[in-house]
Amino acid sequence: MKIFRLHYPILLGALFALILSACANRKLEGGQPEVNSRTENVELQNRAGIRMQLALGYYQQGLHKVALDEIKHALLATPDLVDAYSLRALIFMDTGEIQLAEDNFLHAMKLAPNNSDIANNYGWFLCQNGREKQSIPYFEKVIKDLTYPTPAKVLNNAGVCSLRLKDVINAERYFMLGFREQPGNPSINVNIAKILFDQGDYEKAKFYIDRVIKAEIMAADVLWLAIKIEKKLDDQVAVASLATQLRRRHPNSKEYSLLQRGAFSE
């Protein structure tokens, strides 16, 4: 490995010259450099903001490499930009670079320990990577933040991760709290329906899954759950109608394959 050695006398000499020059400017211009410095900081922040807007746009388009390049330029302008580390963590999370994602999440939280968005995203990151138990305290922290604009989102996340821990009691509690916050949230309605179905409460499960079907959200897993509920309620007309929807919309799905095999208990 090649080792690079710094020439300290040259660097120190250059630094000393810069200091002298700065002092001279301050005397000659009556403090103008400080004003210029403030102006330069504003310009750097504006430049970083533009780069972050571009990075977010590229991220939303799935152009991760380009987004990362924009983030790099934003950090060159403003090294402690919290949003840059937060977005970079999400990109690395999406691309499966787990350690880089975690490093960026942790650095973002170090810079902004009270940022609930970052805490929620980090909690979901932990949950997605087999660390569900560690995720719950981060969700709880966000739930306690009464200023958080989308509480149903974090409540749903907490419920999903609780289910993965087989903690059905707390999962149901989170989902019900989420339903109160946002009754039309399809994910929450589906998750409540799943719990009630597993508990054998098919009438109540139908109430929640019907809310999703009526909203024209016809994902394969939603239709399959609705079919299983209607079958338990012995409504063959509803089963046939939903089965037709599943065949038309998702003919290659695993759910339609289960329907064809009559595997209603899987």
N, C-alpha and C positions, 0 to 999 in steps of 0.2 A: 504494500500500500504506500502510495507516495505521500510524504508528509510535507505540508506547506508551512514554512516558518515566516512569521511576520517580522518585518524590519522595524523594531520599536523606535529607534532614534529618529528615523525618517517620519514615522507616523506622529510621534510626539512633537516633532518640530513643526509639522504641518498644522497640527492641532493648535499649538501655541500661536502660530501665525494667524490662524482663523480667529482666535480669542482676541488678539491684539487688534485685528481688523474690525471685529464687532464692537470693541470698546471705542475705537476711533470713530466709527460711524455714529455711535450713540452720542458722543460728544459733539460731533460736527452737525448732526441733524436733529439734535434736541429730543431724542427718544423716538424718532420716527420708525426705527426698526421694530419696536414693539407693536406699533400699529400695523406695520406690514405683516408681522407674524400672525396677528389675529386675523387679518384678511386672508392670509395664506391658509390658516386652519379652516376657515369657512369654506374656502375653495376646495380644500381636500375633502371635507365632509360632503360637499355637494357632489364632487366627483365620485366619492364612494357610494353615495345614495343612488346615483344614476347607474353605476355598475351593479348594485344590488337589485334594482328594478329589472335590469336586463337578465341578471342571473335567475331571478324568480320566474321571469317569463320563459326562459330556456328550460328551467326545471319542470315547469308545468307542461311543456311540450315534450318532455322526456329526453331533452338534449343535455344529458348530464355532463359530458366532457366540456361542452361550451360553457355551461353554467359554472362549473368549477373554475374555469379560466377567468370568468368575470369576477368570481368571488376572490380569486387571488389578487386581481388588480384592485378590488375594493379594500382588501386588507393592506396592500402596499400604501394606500392613501390614508387609511385609518386602521391601525393594527389591532385596536381593541373593540372592533365593531361586533357587537353581540349577535346581531342578525346574520352576519356572515358565517360565524361558527355554527349557529343553529341550523341554517339552511344547508351548510356543508355536511353536517351530521345526518340530515335527512337524505341527502344524496347518497352518502356512503351507506346508509341503511338500506336504501333501495337497491344499490348495486352489490350488496352482500359483503361489503368491506367492514366487518363487524368492529374490529379494534379501532379503525380510523373513525368510525361513527361514534363509538363511545368516547374516544379522546376529545372529539369536537363537542359532544354533548356536555361533558364534564367541564371543559374550558368555558363554554357558554354559561353554564350555571355558576361557575366561579366568578365570572364577570357580572352576572345578573342573578343572584341567588333567589330573588323573589319573583322571577319571571314565570308565571304559571303556564304559559304556552310551552316553554322549554321543558318544564317539569312534566307536563302531560305527555309530550312527545318522547321524553326519555323513559317515562313509565311504560309507554307502549313498546318502545324499543326493547326494554327488559322483558316484557311479556312475550314478545315475538321471538325471543332468543332463549326460551326455557328458564327464565328467571322471574316467573310470575309472582312469587312471594315477595321478591324485592320491589316489584312494581307498585304494589298496593299503597305503601306509604307516600309515594309521589302523587298518586291519584288523590289520596286523602288530603294531601296538602292543597291541591288545586280545588277540591270540593269545598274546602273551608274558605277559599278566596271568594267572597261575595261579589267582587267586581268582575269575576271571570265571565266573559260574554256568552260562552257556549257551554253551560254546565251539563246539558244532556249528553254532549259528546264525551266528556270525561267520565260521567256516570256509566255510560254504555261501555267504555273501555274497562272501567273497574269491574263491571259485571261480567264481561267476557273473560277477563283474567281470573276472576273468582271461580267461574265455572271450570276453567282449566285446572284450578286447584281442588276441584270437586267440592267447593264451598258453596253449595246451592242456596243456603239461607242468606248469605251476604250478597250473592249474585242477584237473587230475587229482590232484595232490598234496594240495591243499586239501580236495577232496571225500573222498579216502581217509582223511585225518586226521579229517575230520568223521564218517565212517562208523565209525571206531574209537571215537569219543566217543559216538555215538548211532546204532547200527545200524538202528534203526527209523525214523529220520527220512526221511519220504517224499521231500522235495525233494532230499536228498542222493542217495538211491537212483535217482531219476529222472535226475538230472544225470550220475551215473556211467554209467547205461545209455545215455544219449545219446552220451557220449564213446566208449564201447566200440562202439556201433552205427556211429558215423562211422569208427572204426578197423577195422571189419569183423569184430570179435570178437563174433559174434552169440550164441554160447552163454553167454558171460559177461554180455552185455547182458541176456539173458533172465533170468538169475539175479537181477539187481537189479530189473528191471521187475516180475518175478513177486512180489517182496516187497511191492511197492506194490499190485498187483492183489489179492493175498491179504488185504491190510489194508482191502479194500473202498474204496479211494480210486480212484474211477472218473471222474476229470476227463477232458475230451475229449482233451487233449494226451497224457495218460498212456495212454489206450486206443489212440490213433493210433500212438504209438511202439510199444506192445506188438504191434499188428497188423503194423507194418512188420517188426519183429523176427521174428515167427512166419512171415511170408511169406518172409523170407530163409532161414529154417530149413525151409521147405517143409512146414509143419504146417497143412494146409488146414482141419482140424477146429477148431484153435485160432483161426485167422483168422476163420472163420465165426462162432464163438461171440463173439469180441471185437467183430466187426462188428455183431452183433445188439445187444450192449450199447451200442455207440456210437450206433446208430440210435434205440434206445429212450430213452437218457438225453440225447442231445445232437443231436436231428434238425436243428437250425438252425445247428449249429456249422460253422466252416470246415473242421474235420477230417472231418466227415461228407461235406461237399461234395467234399473231396479223395478220399475213399473211393469215392464214387459215380463220380468221373471216372477212378478207377484211377491216381491221380497219386501213386504210392508213393515216387517219387524227390524229391518236393517237401517 
